[in-house]
């Protein structure tokens, strides 16, 4: 348990440094951030000093560590927001949405909000994005959560000669992540954003988080260049970082989930753009740009919006609702179900149908050129089962708390998939979550937390028997 306390203390200390830097950079909100930095650093130091001597970490400790650090980061991230002016519930909601890169917000008047607050929201998403990459690389495959051990199939292609340890793998990933953020900021600056706007949106684009500096989200920038650039960099954040490493070190482009994601996006974007151009009479180029940006935003779970796509008609609303389920690639900053799992599920269903037709046939399942093991397939099937069970339970709880069925279902889905905007008048792309009651916000916070940590990581810790075995 000592290592868990120590790591959480380090997380608090690191966040306190970022709070202090934010306070120094933006004088208008210096007071709340310096106070928050002092409180957070003190608590982090106490946790580090009070940590008993560690005897190593087993699988149960890894589950607890993975579950605890995200809660620690969310509570710490809420402190400066609370000291600024937000209620405890709203501050925690905003911080949890930020650190899980969900992008749902309870804040309005963003165009006049102090820059220090807007930058802190972006920092939380930037930290959450890289944090999930590292978690996905180092811990989730080890915990065998939801078929995440399949990620070893991709990352194991990096031989010992190139990356000899998880630490080097994480380091290479961090540098690629930072490089993409800097490139994105530069392109945004060239496209007409201010330096501050470019920095904020670069952090929230590559983290696939979606926090913006304007109530109009990315639609505030009426620039085709910026919208296409945003589309490209959102997609960049949703691709596996192991794939970037392979591409740079071995010039290997092949990746089943990358190909599947790109093909699916092309088909959906072209179909919706043609329908949009025909039904609304828009020029095809404009329709293609709007559809591409918003489809990529939803599929990559970024949550930026340039238009209220719920006004595009029932087919578009239905399409965007189902796109919320898709998600980006495993080993990326994106949330959602993940392309890898859809590939495996599709092949499992196809094999089952063929087996019913040919009972004595052998139909081995493969992913990335390797045969799927039984525990890998079972992990994916278990993930889908638990995902839809959690979706149903969250929807019922939200409905019991007074929300209509559409808002309940959409809110539960967007929290579990970490997308951000939902569907409907209240939490759609043109609205936000401010009007919801405090109990509803806490339920949605739990949904974001569940979704970001692949659900089973959290659910295992909630089982009473876990604590008896840990003791």
Secondary structure by P-SEA (a helix, b strand, c coil): caaaaaaaaaaaaaaaaaaaaaaaacccaaaaaaaaaaaaaaaaaaaaaaccccccccaaaaaaaaacaaaaaaaaaaaaaaaacccaaaaaaaaaaaaaccccccccccccccaaaaaaaaaaaaaaaaaaaaaaaccccccccccccccccccccccccccccaaaaaaaaaaaaaaaaaaaaaaaaaacccaaaaaaaaaaaaaccccccccccccccccaaaaaaaaaaaaaaaccaaaaaaaaaccccccaaaaaaaaaaaaaaaaaaaaaaaaacccaaaaaaaaaaaaaaaaacccccccccccccaaaaaaaaaaccbbbccccccccccaaaaaaaaaaaaaaaaaaacccbbbbbbcccccccaaaaaaaaaaaaaaaaaaaaaaaaaaaacccaaaaaaaaaaaaaccccccccccccccccccccaaaaaaaaaaaaaaaacaaaaaaaacaaaaaaac
